[in-house]
Every structure is written in C-alpha cells, then in structure tokens.
Amino acid sequence: MASRSLINTLSVTSECVPLIKTGGLADVAGALPKVLKKNDIAVRTLLPGYPAVLKAVQSLSTLKVIDDCFGGSAQLLAGTHQDLDLLILDAPHLYNRDHGIYIDHKGEDWSDNIERFAALSRVAADIANGLVDDWQPEIVHCHDWQAGLAPYYMKVNNAKARSIMTIHNIAFQGIAPARKRRALGILPKDFNPEGVEYFGNISTLKAGLIYADKLTTVSPTYAQELMTHEFGMGMEGVLQYRKNDFTGILNGIDESVWSPEVDPEIINYKSPRGKNLNKITLQKEFNLSQAKGPLCVVVSRLSEQKGLDILLEALPTLLSRDGQLILLGSGDSWLENEFRNISHSNVSVFIGYDEKLSHRMIAGADAILVPSRFEPCGLTQLYGLRYGTLPVVSSTGGLADTVVSASPAAIASQVATGIQFNPITPLALSQALTKLCDLYEQPKLWSKLQRNAMKQSVGWKDSGHSYARLYKELLI
Ligand code: ADP
C-alpha cells in the first residue's frame, strides 16, 4: 500500500502542555499535534527556550546558530518530548529569566515582550523559507499575538508556505509603540491602518489578522462576537473585513488526561454514581461538612474576564441553600484578597496554581461555575461535562456553544447538560444558582443531567477534522 503523504506543519506558540502553561493556549497547542497526526498532518512545534523547557526536553540537537536574534545570538534546537516534535529557540538573552514567561517578579510585563516574541515569529518565517535543512512546512499555524508577526515576515520573505492565525483571546494584542517599527523589521509602507498599525501603535496580533491566509478562533460564537464592537476590542473592523477567511473551531480537551475513567488523581468512575467517593474525599481534604446543597468549584485565573467578582455578589444565594464552594485560582490581587477574606464554613479558597488539585476538584464537585464576562472557548466547563460535574456558565463565547441549559424543553428531550445565565450580572447568576439548588434536590433528574453531560463529545475528534480540512483547503 502506498504510504500517505503527510502535510508538514509548523505550530508557533509561546506555551505548550506539558512543558509550559499559563492558560488554555498551552492545552490547545499541546493537544492539536496528536489529533492532527491522525489526519495526516505532521506538526513540529516551535517554542521559546525558557529554562523549564530546556530542562525538560532531553537530547536536544543544534540545527542552526543564529548570530543576531534581536540583540543576541541564539540557537535553533530540535528534540522530542512525549508526543511533541519540537523546535526550540534557545535565546538566553530573551528567555532565560526567572519568574513568569510574560511577567516579571513585580507582576509587570517584561518590557521587551514584543521583541522576545518577534524573535520567535521571525525564526518561524525563516523556517518557512528553508532555515532548517531537510524540512520545510507547508502550513505555519500561528497562535495569538506572540506569533502574530510570523505571517507578516512570511509575506515580506515571499514564503511559499500558507499561514493560519488563531485567536485564543482578543484581549491580548501585542501592542508596541511606533518607534519600535524599524527594530521589529516592519517596512514603512506596512505601517498604516491597512497593515500593522493600530491607532498609532504596532499590534502584532493585527499583523497576523491582516497577513495570515486564514483566521480562526476557538468557538463559533466567539467568532461572531469578535466581529462586534462589544467584544472585538478594536479588532472588529479587521475581522469583519476578513470575515470570509475567518471561522470558529471549538477547542476540545485531551481525554487521555481529563477523563474520570483513567485520571490517576482520582477514584476512577464510569458513571455519575462513582463520583460520590471523590466528593467525600474532596470535602475531607478541605474540611467541609457533608452539606445539603451542591458542592460547586471554580478553577480559574482571577481576572476581570472571568467574572468572579459577579460570583462574590451571588455567593450568598448558594450559601443560603447550604451549598458549598471551593475555589482554586490566582491572579489579580484584589480578587485574591476578596476570596481569601471570605470566612464561612461552607467555603474554602486555595490561592495558587495546582494542576493535580484541579483534577480532584472537578471530579469531586457537583457543579463547576464559569461566570465569564467573555470566554473564547473555556476548558473547565468541558472538563466538568466529561466528569459529570454540571457547568453553570454565562451565555457567551464557547460557554454558549458547549453547555445546553436545563430548560423544560431541553430536559424533556434529554439534551440538557448544565445551566446558562444571561445577562452576565449578579442577579442572573443568583437565579442560576437557585435553579442549580432546585435541580440538585431532584436526584433522579440530577443524575439524568449528569449522564447527558458525560455523553457529550468534548474531545478533539471533530475539531481535529475541522482544522485538518482547513489546512487541506489552503493547499489546494
Ligand atoms: P484561560 O486560558 O482564559 O485561562 P481556559 O478555561 O481556556 O481559560 O483554560 C484555563 C486552563 O488553566 C484550564 O486547563 C484550567 O484547568 C487551568 N487553570 C486555571 N487556573 C488554574 C489553577 N489555579 N490551578 C490549576 N489549573 C488552572
């Protein structure tokens, strides 16, 4: 049988599970290569050489030395890690830093973030033009503003490869002052509103949105929202202009990591009945009693986007029904303090980042709360569905696309999987929490909802096909 020819693809990302993660982008960048492989697409992932990455990846080999890489010399390394085929830009002057990958010890963005990721984008474009011997991508898939200049550099280089720009979150736009134009290698003719200029500044995200061949974002509803003034954060005009090249493809979850049947962190279960032991264990871990109401969890960055200030106002409703809350999160210090200061026997707050704990929480809880003001896709509600932990979500972005609200009609037709609320206000969330408590008091109905949730397809299969179709269309 003739061997199938694979489409060579370069994925350009600033984070990737299991090596380095601050949010959902890393989950997606880590999961997509595995899925795409099943669709005849071979992905190499280009990542910055942060200390954690260099430490974790064994047997690195040097492919190229780059003498002048945005203010210092660098090496392009190759290696593999688990299922990932990696190219790593080892540029110590850009990436060898303590603390966060984007922020310093004061919690502020590194002042040279634009150059740090322009370097990554430049090397991606050079790889598209033959920097690496014996391997050239046909598709360059760029993730978020950090990779936004890659499609621009590819156009300037006349690269043959096609490019895709994926927006994981429009709130981060890679803004730099115009005086950096020359240092970033942006031609004067391209510094205008039809190019990389964004209200007098440079936006690397906008560069990607203008120059990439195709644009995607991570859910169909977020794609529609992004073309509106309310959600587009100033990019709505560009996206409307490119609407024929712009689609929303839902994120999936990595079911080899997030499934109650195989999760090493929990007491495994196949049906809702098996959850209870996990709930009791979790309550013990957090010194919570076995209350009458539902045990709710939040696993989230603590930021304005995530709407957790709305939860603070609605929380008394849950507590008045003897419901419980465990929150795991970190982020804005005022929100951390607000949650830390809650003193109630049915509330437990863990400020920090803890992957393993997040598994135990999602397995042990009855419900997961995601009251985001906007949510490109959201992953934790998908974990919730998979674990029979009913999501209570605001009706926005990927949350609206993935949770079927328990209306009488949806319950009757056995499709309800959680609760959506709208508008995104404390009152509407309070009402949703009341509804949650009402449903929880009907055990038969509750377990039906759990079963519906656990039956949902939340893996990558369908979306993997959609990305593969997009790649293949680009090469016709
Ligand atoms: P975003 O990318 O906007 O932060 P997503 O829901 O798309 O939101 O992805 C967040 C990811 O980060 C999920 O995998 C979630 O479980 C994880 N996460 C967020 N905060 C924490 C935390 N404090 N501890 C462990 N995991 C977390």
Residues whose N, C-alpha, C, O or C-beta is under 5 A from the ligand:
A	BS01	ADP	T22 G23 G24 L25 V299 S300 R301 L328 G329 S330 G352 Y353 D354 E355 S358 G378 L379 T380
